[in-house]
Amino acid sequence: MLAVILATTLSVSQVLPALEAFCTNAEIEIRRPLTEQMVSEQIVEPEHGRVQGVIQGRYRFSYWRGKMEEFADRNENIFRRLNRLDPADMVKWSREPCSITETDALEMATRIFRRLGYSEKDFDPPEAKRSRWIPNPGNPEDFLLIPIYGVRWFQKGSSRELAVPPKVEFVISGTTRHLVYFSDTRWSETFAEKVLTAFLPKPPPEEQPSIELKEALRICEPMLKAIGAQINGPLEQHAKLRLPDERTKQILGKGIRPFLNIDDRYLFEISFGKLREFNDFHERPICVLEVENPQRLKEMSQEKCSLNEKQALQIALKFFHNLGFRDRNFYPPEVSRHLNGTSPFFGLDPADFYWSEHPKHPATPLTLPDSFRVEWAGKGLIDALLGKQQFEVIEISGVTSNLIFYWHSPP
């Protein structure tokens, strides 16, 4: 679609006016005017129309398809403390003065809510609640109040059962009386998309065709060869094919895709007879975090990134060509460095990760090696207008130079 075409040229400088307007309306104390030189840790995702970064070394933002979808004050980063859940720190936090009430927090959030252009008629009544910490989950009545308030508006008529319900959320510090976190998880639709979809309505998701193990291996084998995977013995003996059952389809929709697991390390997602996504659960930092592998986390925390963006791009180009893609069919690739091997999105940034080898041991900061993401947007005006623009994404390990993630769109 038109918005996707424009996204191929999206840059940090283009979103600064929207970021400055957000800071003004959200009553954020920040030096103005905002300039591109003030932005660090930039990640530009043209296939999603998303720009992320940190402004003035303090405020983390994520801009998506014409709106600010997330904003956080790293100096008062609540997620770092909540992820760590260190008992001594939580007790100390609970003793910090709280100078506002739940009513005050709701009034402040409502004022910002309206200044940002939201209207109550589009949402259910707001919910405001002060955070609490329960030292012993077995005794929920014994808790400590934390001086932060969450205020959220769910989109009218939306289901609360979704993994990420459509809502607008504010977190207010009771100590500083400032907004410390904001997120808007509603799906955004630009004017151009509304015009186009009026003439080109999207059909409902198609049901994925059934697939046999032999066919799944045929689809995924080129990737295994491209990454040089060492598989001892017949590939069939190392493979597990997971097909969605009827219950899963009822919950997640008919478009849910089958997965192929090789040696509990390589995970492939297949869509309509093509490879949709690939993850290396041994080398991709975000995957190692997901499965919470203590031994691998300990090893990875001691590894160091040895690549720069230029080197990572050359390595990614080699994989790109080995997978059969041709440069002439795509716009020039864009490369971004992922600190800690993760994307600073939805409340996470590299300083937020803590871990402990044992529940009784205090958690310590976790540093993981950086990785590099390289993105290609396919050429073709008609495909873009029809929402069928091709995107290819490859992520390279900064330690081993291996391909650790691949993503293809459209499905």
N, C-alpha and C positions, 0 to 999 in steps of 0.2 A: 504494500500500500504506500501512498505518498509519504506518510509519516516515516515509513521504513527507509525510503529512498533518502530522505533528509537526514535520517539517523546516521548514514554512512559518513557524513561530514560533521557530525556532532562534536563539539569541543567544550572544554571547561569555560573558555571565555564567553561562549554563547549562553551559559546558564547562570553566570554571575549576576545579571540584573534580577533574575528570579530569586536567587539566593539572598541578595541584598534586601529585596522587598520582603521576603519571608522574615529576615532578622528584624526588620523595622516593625512589622506587624506582630511578631512574637515577642517583642520587647527584649531582644537579645543585645547585650552590651558588647559591641564589636567595633573595631576601628574601621572607618569608612574614608574614602570609597574602597570597595573590594577590587583587587587586581589579581591577575592570573599568577603573579609572582608569589602571592600569599598562599597559594594552594599547593599542598604536598600530597604524596600517596595517591596520585591520580589513577583512576581506573575508568576507561571509556569503553562502553560495550555497545557498539553501533547496532548489533542485531537486536538489542532490546531497547534501544533509545535511552540508555541509562548512563549517567555520569556520577562518579563517586569521588570523594576526596576529603582532605582535612584542610580547613581554612585557618590561617594564622596559628597553626600548630595546636589548636584547641578544639575547634568545632568540626565534627564529622558530619558530612551530609551525603545524601543520595537523591539524585534528581532523576525522575523517570517519566518519559513521555509527557512532558509539558507541566509537571507538577513536582513539588518537593514531597518525596515519599518518606524520608527519614532524616532526622537531625538529632545530634547528641552532643552534649558538653562533656568533653573528655576529662576536664578538670574535676568534674563532679560525677564521674562515670559510675552510675549505680550498678551497671552490669558487672563491672570488675569485682565489686564487693559481693554481689549476690551470687556470682559464679563461684567465687572462692569459698564463701560461707565459713570463714574462719571464726570459731566461737568467740575468741577474745575480741576480734574486730567487731563482730555483730553486737556484743555487749557494749563496747565503746560507742558504736554508732547509735545504739538505742538511748544512750545517755546524752547525746548531742541535743542542744536546745531546739525545740520546735515552736516557732513563733506564729504559726497559723493553724486554723482549724480546718476540718473537712469542708465546711461551708466556704471559708476563705479560698481554699484551693479550687473548689468548684466555680466560684465567682471569677477567679483569675483565669482559669482554663476557658470558661465561657466567653470572657472578653477577647481572648486570643483567638478562639474558635471563630467568632464573628468577624474579627479583623482580618482573618485569613480568607474570608469569603464563604465560609460554610453557612448553611441555613438549617435551623432546627427542624424545619418541616420535612427534610430529607432523611432524618435520623430518628431512632427511638430515643426516649428520654435518657439523659446522661447517667452514668454510674460513677460515683466517686468513692474511693476507699483508701484508707491509710494502710501502708504496708506493715506487716508483722513478721517476726521470725519465731519459729517454734523449735526450741532446742531439742525437744524429744518428740518425734512424730507420734509416739504412742500415747502422748498426753497433749492433745491439741488445745486444751484449755490453759496450758501454761505457755504463755507467749510474751515476747517483748515487742513493743511498738517501735517502728523505724521512722525517722522523720522525713518520709517521702509520701506523696499522695499520687495515686493513679486516677485519672479521669478519662473516660472513654465514651464515645458515641458510636453505637452500632448502626450500620445503614438500615433504614426502615425495612422491615420484613425479612431481613437476612437471617440465615440459620446460624446459631451459635455452635453448631456441631462441626462446622468445617475446620480443617487444620489451621487455616488462617482466615478467620471471619472478616468480612469487609467492615472496617471500622476506622475511626480517627481517634488517636490516643495521645494523651499528654501526661507527662510525669513532672510534678512540681516539688521542688525541694522545700521542706518546711523550715530548713535552717537559713537558706539564702533567699527564699521567696522568689526564686527564679525558675523558669522552664529549663529542665535539664535533659528532657528527651521528648521527641515527637515522632509519630509515625502515622501514615495514611496507607492502609492496606486495601483500599478499594481499587477495583480495576478502572483504569483511565482510558477514555476514548476521545481522540482528537476530533476536531471539526471535519478534517479531511476524511478521516475514517468513517465518520457518521454519514457523510455524503456518499462515499463509495459503497458502504455496506447497504445503503438504501437501495442501490441498484444491483449489488452483488451480495445478497444475504448468504451467511455462512451455513452450510448444511450441518446437521448434528454429527457428532463424532462417529466415524465408521468403526464397526467392530473389527478387532484385529483377527486376521485369519489364523486358523490353527497351524502349528508348525511342528515338525518332527525333529528329533535330536540331530539326525544326519544333515538336514537342511540348515539348522541353526549353526552347526559347525562349519558348513560351507560358507556361510555369510561372515562368520567371525574369523575364519582362518587367515585371511589377508592381513588383518590387524595383528594377529599373533606373530606372523612372519615379519611384519614391518617393525615391530618392537623387539624382535629377536628373543621371544619367550622360549625358555628352555623347558620343554615338556618331555619327560622320560616315558617311553612306551606309547601305545595307541592313545590318541587324543580322547577317544570315547570313554576311556577308563578314568579320565580326570574331569569329566564334564557332568554338570547337573543342570537340567533344563527345568525352569519353573514357569508353569503356565497358570494364568489367572483362572480361578474357579468361578462358579456362578455367583457365589456370595460376594466375592471381591468385585465382580463386575457391577453388582447391584449397588455397592457402596461407592466405588470410585468411577463407575461409568464403563461403557462397553469398549472405550478406547484404550483401556489399560493394556500394557504391552508385556510380552514374555521376556524373561531374563535367562541368560546363559552364564553359569558360574564355572570357572576353570580353577581348580586347586584352591578354592576359597580365597583367591587373590585377584583374579581378573574377572570383572563383572561386565557383561555385555547386555545392552538393552536393544531389542530388535523391534522394528516397526515396519509392517507391510513388506516384509522380505528384504529389508535393508538395515544396516547397522545404524542405530540412532545415537547411542552413547556408549562410551567405554570408560571404565575406571580401574586404576591399579590400586587395590586396597592395601598394598604393602609400601608403596612409595608416595602416594598422593597424601599430603598432610591432613587435609580436611577429612579424608576417608579413614585415616588412622585414628583421628579424634572421634569419628562417628562410632567406630567399633570398640573404642576404649581399650586398645591393646597396650597394657602397661609396659611390656618389654620393648615393643617397637617404639612407643613414645619415648622411652628412656634413650634408646639408640638414636632416634631421630633428633632429639633435643641436643645431641652432641655433634650433629652433622652441620657442616657449613656450606653456604652457597658459594659456588666458584664461577658462576657465569655472570655476564652482564646482558643487557637487553639485545645488543647487536649480535652477540654469540648465540643467544637463545633463538633469535629470529632465523639465523642460518640453519640451526639444527631443526627447527620446526619446518622450515621450507623443504628440507630433505625428506622428512616424514610425509609432508603434504604431497610431494611428487611421487614418493613410493606408493602412496595410496591411490594414485591414478589421477590426481587433480592437475589442471593446467592453469598457469598464471593468467593466460589471456582471457579466461572466463570469469575472472574476479577482479575487484578493485584492489589496490595495493593493501597488503596486510597491516594490521595495527598490533603492536605488542605492548603489554603492560606487565609490571612486576607486582606479584602478590606477596606482600610482607607476611611472614609466618605461614606462607603457603595457603592463605585464605583471602577471601574477599571481605572488606569491611562493610557488612550489610546486615540489616536486621539485628542491631544491638551488639554485634561482635566486632572487635578490632584486635590487632595483635597483642595489645596489653591485657586483654581480658582472660587469657587462658592460664588456668592454674590446675595443678594435678597433684595427686599423692599416691604412692604405691600401696598405702594401707589407709583405711578409713580413719584410724586413730592418729595417723601422722598428720602434722600440719601441711596444708597445701603450699606449694611453691610456684613461682612464675614459670610458665612453660614457653620456651622459645623453639620454634620449628624453622627449618630452612625455607628460604624464599623459593617460589616457583614463578614461571613466566607463562602468560597466556597470550596466544597469537590468534587473531581473528581475521577471517576472510569473508567479505560480502560479495555475493554473486552479481554479475552484471545482468541487465535485462529489465527494461522499463515495464513491459507488459507483465512479467512475472511479479514484479514488485507491486503493481497496481492490483493484481489478483491475490496478493498476500502469499505468493509462492516464491519469494526471493530466497535464494539459497545462501546459507551461512555454514561455514566450517570453522570449528574452534579446536585448537590443539594447546594443551598445557604441557610445559617442559619442566622437569625437575632441575632445580638449581644445583643439586648435588651430583646426580648421576648422568644428567643430560638425557634421560629417558623420557619418552612420551608417557605421561601418567594419566591423561584425560583427553577424551575426544568427544565432540558433540556435533551433530548434523541436524540441520533444519532446512526445509520443512519435513515432517515425518513422512 
